[in-house]
């Protein structure tokens, strides 16, 4: 946590990333510059967050965790450097860092062959660092391998009927005959795993990992059918090894997360699933930091229907409401009507596209636009007269905010 202390109102900055433009710490820093330029007396506390996917490690590092790095297998098997965060015996790991779409070589999608192996290798690196609690944030995965790769990275073997180890990727699981878990890292027996995920999908079927998320990873309709059948084969073979509880894990909400990595975590690593933003708020100590705040500013690149389904802005708004603070949201674009935002606890919204309507220019100049927005918010806090000067259709309810700030 970083704070700028002053005699003015306390403002907590808890944004998520603006995907493709700025990381969450960069968003928070730009808002802080604007706020303090307009009112140096403000007390500003930065708590960048994430929803359990990309940015979770950065949020942990910003909260004081130490960054560790490891060389692991990327989604197509090439070696890459990925980082994770450690505090004491707890490690925070992002699947996307090792097995995500953003680290595919050349951005070339590999829906049938991409693997989650590197994520398992990151877990092993965390065990090597002495960690006994793993927070596994899933999201943005490139693979649909049911977590078989993750388990391979931890010592498991998956073989065909000739006893030959299968190549990486979900498609190869269609030929799975036996699984050998005897080589799994023994330290896992003494390790607790938290699956940080907002995905409710099961592993298989029309609402499963392949059907819902496969097309985003480049899977054609015939690929989706192949992958779904292959994942079904994985469940059958693992159930023969581990028992009927494996089949129950396949239908558990979240089993379909990250191409089925959720299933492997639940069935084999005995993970406990939690909402991603809840995990991140706990990691960052956000509940304590919003105490006494007059205003909490959250946001993400796009405020849309997904934002209201347990993502960062709603989680932050709930925490702020519990502390009696008002909430503003800053975003690149806003696709939500005012009534839905207010129902979620967000009383004011600032959209950068209303300052710069050209999308590419808006993304490129996001730091400057966020500074402008921060300055405008500071003016609202200080004078209560700046809202009318702001562009955009949705004005913050400055009267309500000012009654909180001034104790009126």
N, C-alpha and C positions, 0 to 999 in steps of 0.2 A: 504494500500500500504506500502511495505517496500522497502527501497532503500539503496544500498551500494554506497556511493559517492566516486568518484575518479577523477583523471585528464584525464582519458582515454575516449574512446568512450562510448556513452550511449547505453545500451542494455536493451530492454524490454522483459521480459519472460512472455508469455501469452499462456501457454499450457492448454489443456483440460486434463482430467484424462486418465490414462492408465488402462482401465477397467480390473479388476481382479488382478491388480498389485499395482498401486499407485494412490493416489488422485492427483488432479491438483496442490494443494499446495506442495505436496511431490515432484512432478516432477519439479516444479519451484525451490524448495530448492536444489535439487540435481544438477540441471544445474548451479545454482548460485555458489555452492561450487566449481564445476569444473572450471567455468569461473574465479572466483577470485583467486583460487589456481594458475592458470596459469598467470593471470594478475591482481594483486590487484588494479591497477589504474582504472579499468573499473567502470563505473557507472551502476549499475544493479538495475532495478526496476522489482519487481515481481507483476504480475497481473493475477493470475490463473483464468481461465474462464470455462464456460460450455456452452452447446448448448440449455439450457432450461430444460434438463432432469436431471439425477443424477449429483450431483456436483454443482447445481445452488445455493443452500444454502451456501455451502462452499465458493463459489466464492464471494457471498455477504458478508459473515463473514470476509473473507480476505480483503474486501474493506472497512471494518469498521462497518458493521451492527452488532447488538447485537444478540446473539443466545438465543432463547427461546425454552423451552421444554414443551411438553404436553403428557399426556397419552391418547391414542386414540385407536380405534378398528383397528386391522390389517386386512389384506385381507381376512382372514377366521374368523374374529370376535374376535380373542384373543386380549387382551390388550397389547399394546407395547408403548414404549417411542419414540416419533419422535420430531425432532427439526425443527424450522423455524427461519427466520432472520427478524429483525425489525430495521428500521431506521426512526425515527419520526412516521409519520402516514402510512408508507409503510411497508408491510410485503411481504417477499419472501417465497413461499411455494413450496415444491417438492412433487408431488403426490407419487413418488417412496418411499419416506420416510415412508408413512403410508399404501400405497396400491400397493406396487411394488413386482415384482418377487423376489427380493433379500431379502424380509422380510417374505416370505412364510414359515410357520413352517416346518422345515426339508427339505425345498426346494420342497415340494410336490405340484405339480400343481393342481389347482382347477378351471378349465376353466368355469364350469357352475355355481359355487357357490361363487367365489371370489367377493368381494365387494369393492367399492370405499368409503365406509362410513367414514373411518378414515380421508380421505382427507377433507371431509366436516367438520369433527370435528376439524381439524387443522385450517380451515378457521374461524370457530367459536372461537377458541382460539386466533386467530389474532384479531378478533373483540373485544374480551375481553381485549386485550392489547391496545385497543384504535385505531386500524388501520382502515383507511378509503380507502386505496388502497391496493389491493391484486394482486401480481404477482404470477400466478399459472403456474409453470413449469411442463409440463406433459411429460412422457416418462418412459419406463420400467415398465408399469403397469401389474398387475397380473389378472385384471378383464376385463370382457366384459359386463358391466351392464348399459351402456348408461348414466352413471353418476347418475343413480337412487340412488345408495348408498350415493354418495356425497350429494345429495339433502336430503336424510334421515338424514344425519349427521347435516344438517342445519334446520331440523324440518319438512320436508315434510313426507307424508304418502302415501304408495302405497298399494292398497287393491284389493282383488279378488271380485267376484260377490256376495259373502256372507258377505262382509264387513270385512273380516279377513286380517290383514296386511301380506303382502307377506314376505317370508324369503329372505335373501340376495342372490345376484347373478343374472346374466343375464337370466338364464333359467327360473326362476320363473316369469319373466315379460310376458311370454306367457299367464299367467292367469290373467294379469292385467285388472281390470275392471274400477276402479276409482282412481284418484289421488287427494289428498287434500294438497294444497299448502298454506293453511291459517296459518299453523304453522311455515312457513319459518321465520327465524330470521329477524325481522323488520329492523335491522341495515343494511341489504343488500341494502335497498332502498337508503342509503346514502353512498354506497361503490362502487367504480369503480374496475373492475376486468380486468386484462390483461392476456390473454391465451398465454403463451409462448410455441410455438409449431412449428416444421418444417414439421409436417405431413399434407399432402394435401388431404388425403382421406375423402370421405363423410362417413356418418354413415352406410348406407345400400348398399346391392348389392355386385356384384362380386369384386368391389374395396373398399368395406366397412370395418368397424372395425372387424367384425367376420371373413370374408373371408380372409383378408390379415394378420391380426395379431392374430386371434384366434389360429391357429396351433402353434404359438410360445408359447402360454400359455397352450398348452396341448389339444386343441380341435381337436377331430377326425372329419372327414367329416360330419358325422351325427350331431355332436355337433355344427359345423359351421352353418348348415342349421337351427337347432333349435334356436341358438342364433340370427341369422339374422332375423328370423321371430319374435322372442321375442322383438328385438329392434324396428322392424316395429310396433309392437303392442304399445310399449312405445310412439312412435311418434304419433300414432292415438289418444291415450288417452290424451296425453299432448296437442295436437292440439285442442281437444274438450274443454280443459280448458283454453288455452291461445290464441287460434286463429290460422289462417292459416300461420302466420309467423313462427310457429313452424316447419312446413313441409319445409319451405325454409331453416331454420337453419340446417335441417338434411342433405341437399345436399351441404351446404357451405363447402369449403375446410377447413379441420381441424376438422370437426364434428366427424370424426372417430378416432381422436387422443385418446390414452389411453383408448381403449375399449369403446369409446363413451362419455367419460367425456367431451371431447370437445363440443359435442352436448349439454349437460346439461349446460355447462358454457355459450355457445352462446345463447341458447334458453331461459334459465330461469334466469341466472345471468347477462345477457346482456353484456357478455365479449367482449373485443376487441382483436382480434388475431394479434400477431406480431411474426416475426421470432425470435426464441429463442436466437441466438447469438447476435442479435441486442439489445434485452432486457438486456442481461448480459453485453454487452459492455457499455451500458448506466449506469447500476447499478455500474459498477466498475470504471467508468470514463476513460475508455481506450483511447478514442479519444484524450483526453487532455494529457494523459501520454505518448503516442507515439510521440508527438511533439518533434522535435529535436533529435530523436533517429536515430542512424546509422543502427541499426539492431533490428529486432523484431523476436523472436524465438517462434514459436507456435508448435502445434503437438497434437497427440492423440495416443492411443494404436495401431490402425490400420488405415493407410491411404488407402482408397479404394473409390469406386464409390460413396458411401454415403457421404464421406467427401466433395465432390464437390457439394452436393445438399443443400447448405445453412448451413452446419455444422461449427463448430468453426474455423478450419484452414482457410477456405475461407473467412469467415467474418473478421478474424484477418488480413488476407492478404490485403483485401480491405481497411481496416482502415489504415494499414501501408503504402499502396501505396498513399493514400490521404495525408499522412504526409511526403512522400518522403523517407521512410525507406525501406531497403531491408528486405526480409523475408526468414528465414530458417525454415524448419520443422523437428522436431525430432519425431520418431515413433518407436513402437515395430517392426512392419512390414509395408512394402510399396508395395501395389499392383497396383500402378499407374505408367504409363510411364512418362518419363521426360517431353514430350511435353505437356501433360495435366496438370502437376504440374506447369510448367512455364506459361501456359495460365491462371492458377488460381492465378498467382502472386507469386509463391513460387520458389525461385531461387536456393535453395540448400536443399537436403534432407539427413538426417542421420538416418539410420535404425539400431536399436539395434541388430536385428537378424544377421546382418553382423559382429557384434563383438562377439556374442555368438549364434551359430546356433541352439542349443538345446532350444526348446521353453520353457520348464519348468525351465531350468537353467537361461534362459534369463529373464523370469518374476521374478524369485527369486533374481537375482542380478541386477535388473533394476536400483536401486540407484547408484551402482558403475559404471554401464555402462553409465548412464546419466552424471555422474561426468567426466568420460573419454571424453564423447562427448562435454561437456561444455569446457573442457580444450583444445580440438582440435579446437573448434570454436574460443576461445580466441587467439589461436596461429594464426589462419587465420586473425583475426582482427589486431593483433599486428605486424605480420611479413609478412603475405601474402605468406608464403612458406609451410604451413603445409598441404595443401590440397592433395598434392601428396602422403603424408604418410598415408592418411586416407583409411581404407578398404571400399569397396563398389564401385558400378558401377557409381553412380551419384555424381560427384564432385560439390561443390558449385562454382558458378561463381565468384571466389575470385577477379578477376581483376575488375569487376564492383563494388563489395563491397568496395574494397580498394580505388577506385576512389572517392566513397562517403565518406569514412572515412577520407582519406587524403586530400580531396578537389582537387584532381589532375584533 
